[in-house]
Amino acid sequence: MKTTGYFRSFRYRADRAIIEDDWILRAIQHPERETVQEDGRIRRWVRTEEMGGRYLRVVLQPDSETVHNAFFDRGFKP
């Protein structure tokens, strides 16, 4: 999985360390929703049953494969 320096610098924060690579890959490959930001980055969401149904947002670079950010999105409405 390709990642940015930004992602790697925040990866081990307590609130992000629980996010598994498999969940990130699931969001990349099988998102429930996708939007494109004005800067070209791509937001993808996936429901994680392993975390009680919380939604994981993964932000990708415009190349659609490099992970820039990943976090549980408390404000997401399916």
PyMOL Python script that loads the backbone (N, CA, C, O; Angstrom):
from pymol import cmd

cmd.read_pdbstr("""\
ATOM      1  N   MET A   1       0.854  -1.165   0.000  1.00  0.00           N
ATOM      2  CA  MET A   1       0.000   0.000   0.000  1.00  0.00           C
ATOM      3  C   MET A   1       0.904   1.234   0.000  1.00  0.00           C
ATOM      4  O   MET A   1       1.777   1.370   0.857  1.00  0.00           O
ATOM      5  N   LYS A   2       0.691   2.119  -0.955  1.00  0.00           N
ATOM      6  CA  LYS A   2       1.460   3.352  -1.035  1.00  0.00           C
ATOM      7  C   LYS A   2       0.860   4.389  -0.091  1.00  0.00           C
ATOM      8  O   LYS A   2      -0.360   4.515   0.005  1.00  0.00           O
ATOM      9  N   THR A   3       1.725   5.135   0.607  1.00  0.00           N
ATOM     10  CA  THR A   3       1.263   6.134   1.553  1.00  0.00           C
ATOM     11  C   THR A   3       2.102   7.406   1.441  1.00  0.00           C
ATOM     12  O   THR A   3       3.233   7.376   0.954  1.00  0.00           O
ATOM     13  N   THR A   4       1.536   8.515   1.894  1.00  0.00           N
ATOM     14  CA  THR A   4       2.265   9.775   1.944  1.00  0.00           C
ATOM     15  C   THR A   4       2.997   9.893   3.278  1.00  0.00           C
ATOM     16  O   THR A   4       2.705   9.161   4.223  1.00  0.00           O
ATOM     17  N   GLY A   5       3.938  10.810   3.343  1.00  0.00           N
ATOM     18  CA  GLY A   5       4.626  11.087   4.598  1.00  0.00           C
ATOM     19  C   GLY A   5       3.657  11.568   5.663  1.00  0.00           C
ATOM     20  O   GLY A   5       3.807  11.241   6.840  1.00  0.00           O
ATOM     21  N   TYR A   6       2.670  12.339   5.253  1.00  0.00           N
ATOM     22  CA  TYR A   6       1.652  12.818   6.189  1.00  0.00           C
ATOM     23  C   TYR A   6       0.945  11.643   6.852  1.00  0.00           C
ATOM     24  O   TYR A   6       0.789  11.613   8.073  1.00  0.00           O
ATOM     25  N   PHE A   7       0.516  10.674   6.043  1.00  0.00           N
ATOM     26  CA  PHE A   7      -0.164   9.500   6.591  1.00  0.00           C
ATOM     27  C   PHE A   7       0.754   8.757   7.562  1.00  0.00           C
ATOM     28  O   PHE A   7       0.336   8.393   8.661  1.00  0.00           O
ATOM     29  N   ARG A   8       1.985   8.537   7.161  1.00  0.00           N
ATOM     30  CA  ARG A   8       2.925   7.799   8.013  1.00  0.00           C
ATOM     31  C   ARG A   8       3.190   8.529   9.330  1.00  0.00           C
ATOM     32  O   ARG A   8       3.401   7.885  10.358  1.00  0.00           O
ATOM     33  N   SER A   9       3.180   9.858   9.311  1.00  0.00           N
ATOM     34  CA  SER A   9       3.464  10.610  10.538  1.00  0.00           C
ATOM     35  C   SER A   9       2.312  10.532  11.539  1.00  0.00           C
ATOM     36  O   SER A   9       2.536  10.656  12.743  1.00  0.00           O
ATOM     37  N   PHE A  10       1.087  10.330  11.060  1.00  0.00           N
ATOM     38  CA  PHE A  10      -0.068  10.259  11.953  1.00  0.00           C
ATOM     39  C   PHE A  10      -0.549   8.830  12.197  1.00  0.00           C
ATOM     40  O   PHE A  10      -1.435   8.617  13.025  1.00  0.00           O
ATOM     41  N   ARG A  11      -0.001   7.874  11.514  1.00  0.00           N
ATOM     42  CA  ARG A  11      -0.457   6.481  11.552  1.00  0.00           C
ATOM     43  C   ARG A  11      -0.490   5.890  12.952  1.00  0.00           C
ATOM     44  O   ARG A  11      -1.363   5.073  13.245  1.00  0.00           O
ATOM     45  N   TYR A  12       0.419   6.270  13.812  1.00  0.00           N
ATOM     46  CA  TYR A  12       0.535   5.616  15.111  1.00  0.00           C
ATOM     47  C   TYR A  12      -0.038   6.428  16.270  1.00  0.00           C
ATOM     48  O   TYR A  12       0.196   6.104  17.434  1.00  0.00           O
ATOM     49  N   ARG A  13      -0.791   7.490  15.949  1.00  0.00           N
ATOM     50  CA  ARG A  13      -1.530   8.180  17.003  1.00  0.00           C
ATOM     51  C   ARG A  13      -2.541   7.209  17.593  1.00  0.00           C
ATOM     52  O   ARG A  13      -3.018   6.311  16.898  1.00  0.00           O
ATOM     53  N   ALA A  14      -2.867   7.379  18.851  1.00  0.00           N
ATOM     54  CA  ALA A  14      -3.762   6.443  19.536  1.00  0.00           C
ATOM     55  C   ALA A  14      -5.087   6.246  18.807  1.00  0.00           C
ATOM     56  O   ALA A  14      -5.587   5.124  18.730  1.00  0.00           O
ATOM     57  N   ASP A  15      -5.665   7.333  18.266  1.00  0.00           N
ATOM     58  CA  ASP A  15      -6.962   7.211  17.611  1.00  0.00           C
ATOM     59  C   ASP A  15      -6.862   6.609  16.207  1.00  0.00           C
ATOM     60  O   ASP A  15      -7.883   6.258  15.616  1.00  0.00           O
ATOM     61  N   ARG A  16      -5.661   6.486  15.675  1.00  0.00           N
ATOM     62  CA  ARG A  16      -5.493   5.948  14.327  1.00  0.00           C
ATOM     63  C   ARG A  16      -4.791   4.589  14.304  1.00  0.00           C
ATOM     64  O   ARG A  16      -4.885   3.853  13.322  1.00  0.00           O
ATOM     65  N   ALA A  17      -4.098   4.267  15.377  1.00  0.00           N
ATOM     66  CA  ALA A  17      -3.353   3.010  15.431  1.00  0.00           C
ATOM     67  C   ALA A  17      -4.279   1.791  15.356  1.00  0.00           C
ATOM     68  O   ALA A  17      -3.842   0.709  14.964  1.00  0.00           O
ATOM     69  N   ILE A  18      -5.536   1.955  15.724  1.00  0.00           N
ATOM     70  CA  ILE A  18      -6.475   0.832  15.699  1.00  0.00           C
ATOM     71  C   ILE A  18      -6.976   0.517  14.287  1.00  0.00           C
ATOM     72  O   ILE A  18      -7.594  -0.525  14.067  1.00  0.00           O
ATOM     73  N   ILE A  19      -6.715   1.409  13.335  1.00  0.00           N
ATOM     74  CA  ILE A  19      -7.186   1.205  11.963  1.00  0.00           C
ATOM     75  C   ILE A  19      -6.298   0.173  11.271  1.00  0.00           C
ATOM     76  O   ILE A  19      -5.087   0.351  11.146  1.00  0.00           O
ATOM     77  N   GLU A  20      -6.924  -0.891  10.833  1.00  0.00           N
ATOM     78  CA  GLU A  20      -6.176  -1.979  10.195  1.00  0.00           C
ATOM     79  C   GLU A  20      -6.018  -1.733   8.698  1.00  0.00           C
ATOM     80  O   GLU A  20      -6.890  -1.154   8.049  1.00  0.00           O
ATOM     81  N   ASP A  21      -4.887  -2.184   8.169  1.00  0.00           N
ATOM     82  CA  ASP A  21      -4.618  -2.044   6.732  1.00  0.00           C
ATOM     83  C   ASP A  21      -5.719  -2.678   5.892  1.00  0.00           C
ATOM     84  O   ASP A  21      -6.075  -2.151   4.838  1.00  0.00           O
ATOM     85  N   ASP A  22      -6.258  -3.798   6.346  1.00  0.00           N
ATOM     86  CA  ASP A  22      -7.326  -4.473   5.594  1.00  0.00           C
ATOM     87  C   ASP A  22      -8.542  -3.569   5.426  1.00  0.00           C
ATOM     88  O   ASP A  22      -9.188  -3.586   4.378  1.00  0.00           O
ATOM     89  N   TRP A  23      -8.854  -2.784   6.444  1.00  0.00           N
ATOM     90  CA  TRP A  23     -10.002  -1.879   6.357  1.00  0.00           C
ATOM     91  C   TRP A  23      -9.723  -0.767   5.348  1.00  0.00           C
ATOM     92  O   TRP A  23     -10.605  -0.371   4.586  1.00  0.00           O
ATOM     93  N   ILE A  24      -8.488  -0.270   5.354  1.00  0.00           N
ATOM     94  CA  ILE A  24      -8.104   0.770   4.390  1.00  0.00           C
ATOM     95  C   ILE A  24      -8.204   0.219   2.974  1.00  0.00           C
ATOM     96  O   ILE A  24      -8.744   0.876   2.083  1.00  0.00           O
ATOM     97  N   LEU A  25      -7.685  -0.982   2.767  1.00  0.00           N
ATOM     98  CA  LEU A  25      -7.749  -1.600   1.441  1.00  0.00           C
ATOM     99  C   LEU A  25      -9.195  -1.829   1.006  1.00  0.00           C
ATOM    100  O   LEU A  25      -9.525  -1.664  -0.168  1.00  0.00           O
ATOM    101  N   ARG A  26     -10.049  -2.206   1.942  1.00  0.00           N
ATOM    102  CA  ARG A  26     -11.466  -2.397   1.627  1.00  0.00           C
ATOM    103  C   ARG A  26     -12.093  -1.087   1.152  1.00  0.00           C
ATOM    104  O   ARG A  26     -12.875  -1.076   0.201  1.00  0.00           O
ATOM    105  N   ALA A  27     -11.745   0.013   1.818  1.00  0.00           N
ATOM    106  CA  ALA A  27     -12.269   1.322   1.412  1.00  0.00           C
ATOM    107  C   ALA A  27     -11.759   1.715   0.033  1.00  0.00           C
ATOM    108  O   ALA A  27     -12.494   2.313  -0.752  1.00  0.00           O
ATOM    109  N   ILE A  28     -10.521   1.387  -0.265  1.00  0.00           N
ATOM    110  CA  ILE A  28      -9.949   1.723  -1.571  1.00  0.00           C
ATOM    111  C   ILE A  28     -10.618   0.896  -2.673  1.00  0.00           C
ATOM    112  O   ILE A  28     -10.973   1.423  -3.727  1.00  0.00           O
ATOM    113  N   GLN A  29     -10.783  -0.389  -2.419  1.00  0.00           N
ATOM    114  CA  GLN A  29     -11.263  -1.308  -3.454  1.00  0.00           C
ATOM    115  C   GLN A  29     -12.783  -1.383  -3.563  1.00  0.00           C
ATOM    116  O   GLN A  29     -13.312  -1.592  -4.655  1.00  0.00           O
ATOM    117  N   HIS A  30     -13.490  -1.216  -2.446  1.00  0.00           N
ATOM    118  CA  HIS A  30     -14.941  -1.400  -2.436  1.00  0.00           C
ATOM    119  C   HIS A  30     -15.628  -0.315  -1.596  1.00  0.00           C
ATOM    120  O   HIS A  30     -16.303  -0.630  -0.616  1.00  0.00           O
ATOM    121  N   PRO A  31     -15.462   0.946  -1.970  1.00  0.00           N
ATOM    122  CA  PRO A  31     -16.060   2.014  -1.158  1.00  0.00           C
ATOM    123  C   PRO A  31     -17.583   2.018  -1.260  1.00  0.00           C
ATOM    124  O   PRO A  31     -18.158   1.643  -2.282  1.00  0.00           O
ATOM    125  N   GLU A  32     -18.215   2.451  -0.178  1.00  0.00           N
ATOM    126  CA  GLU A  32     -19.659   2.629  -0.198  1.00  0.00           C
ATOM    127  C   GLU A  32     -20.033   3.981  -0.797  1.00  0.00           C
ATOM    128  O   GLU A  32     -21.124   4.151  -1.341  1.00  0.00           O
ATOM    129  N   ARG A  33     -19.115   4.938  -0.689  1.00  0.00           N
ATOM    130  CA  ARG A  33     -19.321   6.257  -1.295  1.00  0.00           C
ATOM    131  C   ARG A  33     -17.952   6.831  -1.650  1.00  0.00           C
ATOM    132  O   ARG A  33     -16.941   6.524  -1.017  1.00  0.00           O
ATOM    133  N   GLU A  34     -17.953   7.670  -2.679  1.00  0.00           N
ATOM    134  CA  GLU A  34     -16.724   8.325  -3.111  1.00  0.00           C
ATOM    135  C   GLU A  34     -17.038   9.745  -3.547  1.00  0.00           C
ATOM    136  O   GLU A  34     -18.036   9.985  -4.229  1.00  0.00           O
ATOM    137  N   THR A  35     -16.193  10.683  -3.158  1.00  0.00           N
ATOM    138  CA  THR A  35     -16.285  12.058  -3.644  1.00  0.00           C
ATOM    139  C   THR A  35     -14.872  12.528  -3.980  1.00  0.00           C
ATOM    140  O   THR A  35     -13.885  11.999  -3.467  1.00  0.00           O
ATOM    141  N   VAL A  36     -14.800  13.525  -4.846  1.00  0.00           N
ATOM    142  CA  VAL A  36     -13.515  14.099  -5.218  1.00  0.00           C
ATOM    143  C   VAL A  36     -13.467  15.531  -4.697  1.00  0.00           C
ATOM    144  O   VAL A  36     -14.366  16.331  -4.956  1.00  0.00           O
ATOM    145  N   GLN A  37     -12.421  15.834  -3.971  1.00  0.00           N
ATOM    146  CA  GLN A  37     -12.234  17.172  -3.431  1.00  0.00           C
ATOM    147  C   GLN A  37     -11.768  18.118  -4.540  1.00  0.00           C
ATOM    148  O   GLN A  37     -11.345  17.673  -5.607  1.00  0.00           O
ATOM    149  N   GLU A  38     -11.849  19.410  -4.283  1.00  0.00           N
ATOM    150  CA  GLU A  38     -11.413  20.398  -5.265  1.00  0.00           C
ATOM    151  C   GLU A  38      -9.938  20.261  -5.619  1.00  0.00           C
ATOM    152  O   GLU A  38      -9.538  20.584  -6.738  1.00  0.00           O
ATOM    153  N   ASP A  39      -9.118  19.782  -4.670  1.00  0.00           N
ATOM    154  CA  ASP A  39      -7.687  19.627  -4.934  1.00  0.00           C
ATOM    155  C   ASP A  39      -7.355  18.311  -5.649  1.00  0.00           C
ATOM    156  O   ASP A  39      -6.187  18.005  -5.889  1.00  0.00           O
ATOM    157  N   GLY A  40      -8.391  17.540  -5.985  1.00  0.00           N
ATOM    158  CA  GLY A  40      -8.191  16.287  -6.711  1.00  0.00           C
ATOM    159  C   GLY A  40      -8.083  15.051  -5.840  1.00  0.00           C
ATOM    160  O   GLY A  40      -8.143  13.929  -6.343  1.00  0.00           O
ATOM    161  N   ARG A  41      -7.924  15.245  -4.534  1.00  0.00           N
ATOM    162  CA  ARG A  41      -7.876  14.077  -3.646  1.00  0.00           C
ATOM    163  C   ARG A  41      -9.237  13.405  -3.622  1.00  0.00           C
ATOM    164  O   ARG A  41     -10.274  14.040  -3.815  1.00  0.00           O
ATOM    165  N   ILE A  42      -9.202  12.108  -3.380  1.00  0.00           N
ATOM    166  CA  ILE A  42     -10.408  11.287  -3.440  1.00  0.00           C
ATOM    167  C   ILE A  42     -10.759  10.800  -2.037  1.00  0.00           C
ATOM    168  O   ILE A  42      -9.917  10.236  -1.338  1.00  0.00           O
ATOM    169  N   ARG A  43     -11.990  11.017  -1.638  1.00  0.00           N
ATOM    170  CA  ARG A  43     -12.485  10.516  -0.351  1.00  0.00           C
ATOM    171  C   ARG A  43     -13.305   9.261  -0.604  1.00  0.00           C
ATOM    172  O   ARG A  43     -14.179   9.239  -1.471  1.00  0.00           O
ATOM    173  N   ARG A  44     -13.015   8.224   0.159  1.00  0.00           N
ATOM    174  CA  ARG A  44     -13.797   6.984   0.072  1.00  0.00           C
ATOM    175  C   ARG A  44     -14.164   6.541   1.477  1.00  0.00           C
ATOM    176  O   ARG A  44     -13.362   6.620   2.407  1.00  0.00           O
ATOM    177  N   TRP A  45     -15.402   6.072   1.607  1.00  0.00           N
ATOM    178  CA  TRP A  45     -15.898   5.608   2.904  1.00  0.00           C
ATOM    179  C   TRP A  45     -16.271   4.133   2.826  1.00  0.00           C
ATOM    180  O   TRP A  45     -16.714   3.633   1.792  1.00  0.00           O
ATOM    181  N   VAL A  46     -16.077   3.452   3.955  1.00  0.00           N
ATOM    182  CA  VAL A  46     -16.501   2.061   4.080  1.00  0.00           C
ATOM    183  C   VAL A  46     -16.966   1.837   5.525  1.00  0.00           C
ATOM    184  O   VAL A  46     -16.392   2.370   6.474  1.00  0.00           O
ATOM    185  N   ARG A  47     -18.007   1.045   5.655  1.00  0.00           N
ATOM    186  CA  ARG A  47     -18.521   0.681   6.983  1.00  0.00           C
ATOM    187  C   ARG A  47     -17.650  -0.444   7.529  1.00  0.00           C
ATOM    188  O   ARG A  47     -17.377  -1.418   6.827  1.00  0.00           O
ATOM    189  N   THR A  48     -17.214  -0.310   8.782  1.00  0.00           N
ATOM    190  CA  THR A  48     -16.387  -1.339   9.405  1.00  0.00           C
ATOM    191  C   THR A  48     -17.186  -2.009  10.513  1.00  0.00           C
ATOM    192  O   THR A  48     -17.333  -1.481  11.615  1.00  0.00           O
ATOM    193  N   GLU A  49     -17.691  -3.175  10.185  1.00  0.00           N
ATOM    194  CA  GLU A  49     -18.467  -3.947  11.173  1.00  0.00           C
ATOM    195  C   GLU A  49     -17.616  -4.297  12.385  1.00  0.00           C
ATOM    196  O   GLU A  49     -18.126  -4.395  13.501  1.00  0.00           O
ATOM    197  N   GLU A  50     -16.317  -4.484  12.165  1.00  0.00           N
ATOM    198  CA  GLU A  50     -15.396  -4.830  13.250  1.00  0.00           C
ATOM    199  C   GLU A  50     -15.303  -3.727  14.306  1.00  0.00           C
ATOM    200  O   GLU A  50     -14.866  -3.971  15.431  1.00  0.00           O
ATOM    201  N   MET A  51     -15.715  -2.522  13.937  1.00  0.00           N
ATOM    202  CA  MET A  51     -15.696  -1.383  14.862  1.00  0.00           C
ATOM    203  C   MET A  51     -17.114  -0.893  15.156  1.00  0.00           C
ATOM    204  O   MET A  51     -17.345   0.303  15.332  1.00  0.00           O
ATOM    205  N   GLY A  52     -18.044  -1.820  15.205  1.00  0.00           N
ATOM    206  CA  GLY A  52     -19.411  -1.477  15.556  1.00  0.00           C
ATOM    207  C   GLY A  52     -20.159  -0.716  14.480  1.00  0.00           C
ATOM    208  O   GLY A  52     -21.110   0.009  14.772  1.00  0.00           O
ATOM    209  N   GLY A  53     -19.734  -0.878  13.234  1.00  0.00           N
ATOM    210  CA  GLY A  53     -20.419  -0.222  12.132  1.00  0.00           C
ATOM    211  C   GLY A  53     -19.969   1.197  11.856  1.00  0.00           C
ATOM    212  O   GLY A  53     -20.592   1.901  11.062  1.00  0.00           O
ATOM    213  N   ARG A  54     -18.895   1.628  12.500  1.00  0.00           N
ATOM    214  CA  ARG A  54     -18.379   2.987  12.255  1.00  0.00           C
ATOM    215  C   ARG A  54     -17.876   3.091  10.815  1.00  0.00           C
ATOM    216  O   ARG A  54     -17.455   2.101  10.217  1.00  0.00           O
ATOM    217  N   TYR A  55     -17.927   4.303  10.274  1.00  0.00           N
ATOM    218  CA  TYR A  55     -17.470   4.535   8.907  1.00  0.00           C
ATOM    219  C   TYR A  55     -16.037   5.053   8.897  1.00  0.00           C
ATOM    220  O   TYR A  55     -15.693   6.013   9.585  1.00  0.00           O
ATOM    221  N   LEU A  56     -15.223   4.391   8.101  1.00  0.00           N
ATOM    222  CA  LEU A  56     -13.834   4.780   7.911  1.00  0.00           C
ATOM    223  C   LEU A  56     -13.740   5.619   6.647  1.00  0.00           C
ATOM    224  O   LEU A  56     -14.197   5.204   5.582  1.00  0.00           O
ATOM    225  N   ARG A  57     -13.144   6.806   6.769  1.00  0.00           N
ATOM    226  CA  ARG A  57     -12.888   7.636   5.589  1.00  0.00           C
ATOM    227  C   ARG A  57     -11.411   7.494   5.235  1.00  0.00           C
ATOM    228  O   ARG A  57     -10.535   7.658   6.085  1.00  0.00           O
ATOM    229  N   VAL A  58     -11.156   7.190   3.981  1.00  0.00           N
ATOM    230  CA  VAL A  58      -9.792   7.106   3.465  1.00  0.00           C
ATOM    231  C   VAL A  58      -9.661   8.178   2.390  1.00  0.00           C
ATOM    232  O   VAL A  58     -10.477   8.259   1.471  1.00  0.00           O
ATOM    233  N   VAL A  59      -8.631   8.993   2.519  1.00  0.00           N
ATOM    234  CA  VAL A  59      -8.368  10.056   1.547  1.00  0.00           C
ATOM    235  C   VAL A  59      -7.165   9.634   0.715  1.00  0.00           C
ATOM    236  O   VAL A  59      -6.088   9.359   1.243  1.00  0.00           O
ATOM    237  N   LEU A  60      -7.372   9.590  -0.594  1.00  0.00           N
ATOM    238  CA  LEU A  60      -6.324   9.176  -1.519  1.00  0.00           C
ATOM    239  C   LEU A  60      -5.809  10.365  -2.314  1.00  0.00           C
ATOM    240  O   LEU A  60      -6.524  11.343  -2.530  1.00  0.00           O
ATOM    241  N   GLN A  61      -4.574  10.267  -2.742  1.00  0.00           N
ATOM    242  CA  GLN A  61      -4.032  11.242  -3.672  1.00  0.00           C
ATOM    243  C   GLN A  61      -4.761  11.082  -5.007  1.00  0.00           C
ATOM    244  O   GLN A  61      -5.431  10.070  -5.210  1.00  0.00           O
ATOM    245  N   PRO A  62      -4.651  12.043  -5.917  1.00  0.00           N
ATOM    246  CA  PRO A  62      -5.351  11.947  -7.198  1.00  0.00           C
ATOM    247  C   PRO A  62      -5.005  10.707  -8.039  1.00  0.00           C
ATOM    248  O   PRO A  62      -5.721  10.387  -8.987  1.00  0.00           O
ATOM    249  N   ASP A  63      -3.923  10.015  -7.699  1.00  0.00           N
ATOM    250  CA  ASP A  63      -3.577   8.795  -8.442  1.00  0.00           C
ATOM    251  C   ASP A  63      -4.469   7.609  -8.073  1.00  0.00           C
ATOM    252  O   ASP A  63      -4.330   6.535  -8.659  1.00  0.00           O
ATOM    253  N   SER A  64      -5.373   7.781  -7.122  1.00  0.00           N
ATOM    254  CA  SER A  64      -6.341   6.769  -6.676  1.00  0.00           C
ATOM    255  C   SER A  64      -5.728   5.582  -5.938  1.00  0.00           C
ATOM    256  O   SER A  64      -6.417   4.591  -5.698  1.00  0.00           O
ATOM    257  N   GLU A  65      -4.457   5.662  -5.575  1.00  0.00           N
ATOM    258  CA  GLU A  65      -3.858   4.526  -4.868  1.00  0.00           C
ATOM    259  C   GLU A  65      -2.987   4.906  -3.677  1.00  0.00           C
ATOM    260  O   GLU A  65      -2.726   4.061  -2.821  1.00  0.00           O
ATOM    261  N   THR A  66      -2.531   6.149  -3.599  1.00  0.00           N
ATOM    262  CA  THR A  66      -1.670   6.569  -2.497  1.00  0.00           C
ATOM    263  C   THR A  66      -2.524   7.125  -1.367  1.00  0.00           C
ATOM    264  O   THR A  66      -3.263   8.092  -1.554  1.00  0.00           O
ATOM    265  N   VAL A  67      -2.417   6.504  -0.182  1.00  0.00           N
ATOM    266  CA  VAL A  67      -3.222   6.905   0.979  1.00  0.00           C
ATOM    267  C   VAL A  67      -2.609   8.136   1.625  1.00  0.00           C
ATOM    268  O   VAL A  67      -1.433   8.144   1.989  1.00  0.00           O
ATOM    269  N   HIS A  68      -3.422   9.173   1.761  1.00  0.00           N
ATOM    270  CA  HIS A  68      -2.992  10.416   2.392  1.00  0.00           C
ATOM    271  C   HIS A  68      -3.499  10.508   3.835  1.00  0.00           C
ATOM    272  O   HIS A  68      -2.834  11.096   4.688  1.00  0.00           O
ATOM    273  N   ASN A  69      -4.672   9.930   4.109  1.00  0.00           N
ATOM    274  CA  ASN A  69      -5.257  10.011   5.439  1.00  0.00           C
ATOM    275  C   ASN A  69      -6.280   8.894   5.608  1.00  0.00           C
ATOM    276  O   ASN A  69      -6.846   8.412   4.626  1.00  0.00           O
ATOM    277  N   ALA A  70      -6.513   8.487   6.838  1.00  0.00           N
ATOM    278  CA  ALA A  70      -7.543   7.490   7.164  1.00  0.00           C
ATOM    279  C   ALA A  70      -7.978   7.718   8.603  1.00  0.00           C
ATOM    280  O   ALA A  70      -7.150   7.800   9.510  1.00  0.00           O
ATOM    281  N   PHE A  71      -9.285   7.818   8.800  1.00  0.00           N
ATOM    282  CA  PHE A  71      -9.808   8.049  10.141  1.00  0.00           C
ATOM    283  C   PHE A  71     -11.293   7.687  10.169  1.00  0.00           C
ATOM    284  O   PHE A  71     -11.948   7.615   9.129  1.00  0.00           O
ATOM    285  N   PHE A  72     -11.810   7.459  11.382  1.00  0.00           N
ATOM    286  CA  PHE A  72     -13.230   7.195  11.543  1.00  0.00           C
ATOM    287  C   PHE A  72     -13.977   8.512  11.482  1.00  0.00           C
ATOM    288  O   PHE A  72     -13.681   9.435  12.241  1.00  0.00           O
ATOM    289  N   ASP A  73     -14.934   8.601  10.593  1.00  0.00           N
ATOM    290  CA  ASP A  73     -15.657   9.826  10.279  1.00  0.00           C
ATOM    291  C   ASP A  73     -16.956   9.867  11.078  1.00  0.00           C
ATOM    292  O   ASP A  73     -17.952   9.262  10.682  1.00  0.00           O
ATOM    293  N   ARG A  74     -16.945  10.575  12.192  1.00  0.00           N
ATOM    294  CA  ARG A  74     -18.117  10.644  13.069  1.00  0.00           C
ATOM    295  C   ARG A  74     -19.285  11.376  12.428  1.00  0.00           C
ATOM    296  O   ARG A  74     -20.434  11.144  12.805  1.00  0.00           O
ATOM    297  N   GLY A  75     -19.020  12.250  11.470  1.00  0.00           N
ATOM    298  CA  GLY A  75     -20.094  13.027  10.862  1.00  0.00           C
ATOM    299  C   GLY A  75     -20.673  12.435   9.605  1.00  0.00           C
ATOM    300  O   GLY A  75     -21.584  13.017   9.017  1.00  0.00           O
ATOM    301  N   PHE A  76     -20.168  11.281   9.167  1.00  0.00           N
ATOM    302  CA  PHE A  76     -20.639  10.684   7.907  1.00  0.00           C
ATOM    303  C   PHE A  76     -22.045  10.137   8.049  1.00  0.00           C
ATOM    304  O   PHE A  76     -22.359   9.429   9.005  1.00  0.00           O
ATOM    305  N   LYS A  77     -22.888  10.475   7.080  1.00  0.00           N
ATOM    306  CA  LYS A  77     -24.252   9.953   7.021  1.00  0.00           C
ATOM    307  C   LYS A  77     -24.397   9.148   5.735  1.00  0.00           C
ATOM    308  O   LYS A  77     -24.284   9.703   4.643  1.00  0.00           O
ATOM    309  N   PRO A  78     -24.647   7.846   5.854  1.00  0.00           N
ATOM    310  CA  PRO A  78     -24.762   7.012   4.625  1.00  0.00           C
ATOM    311  C   PRO A  78     -25.960   7.372   3.764  1.00  0.00           C
ATOM    312  O   PRO A  78     -26.175   6.761   2.718  1.00  0.00           O
TER     313      PRO A  78
END
""", "prot")
cmd.dss("prot")
cmd.show_as("cartoon", "prot")
cmd.util.cbc("prot")
cmd.orient("prot")
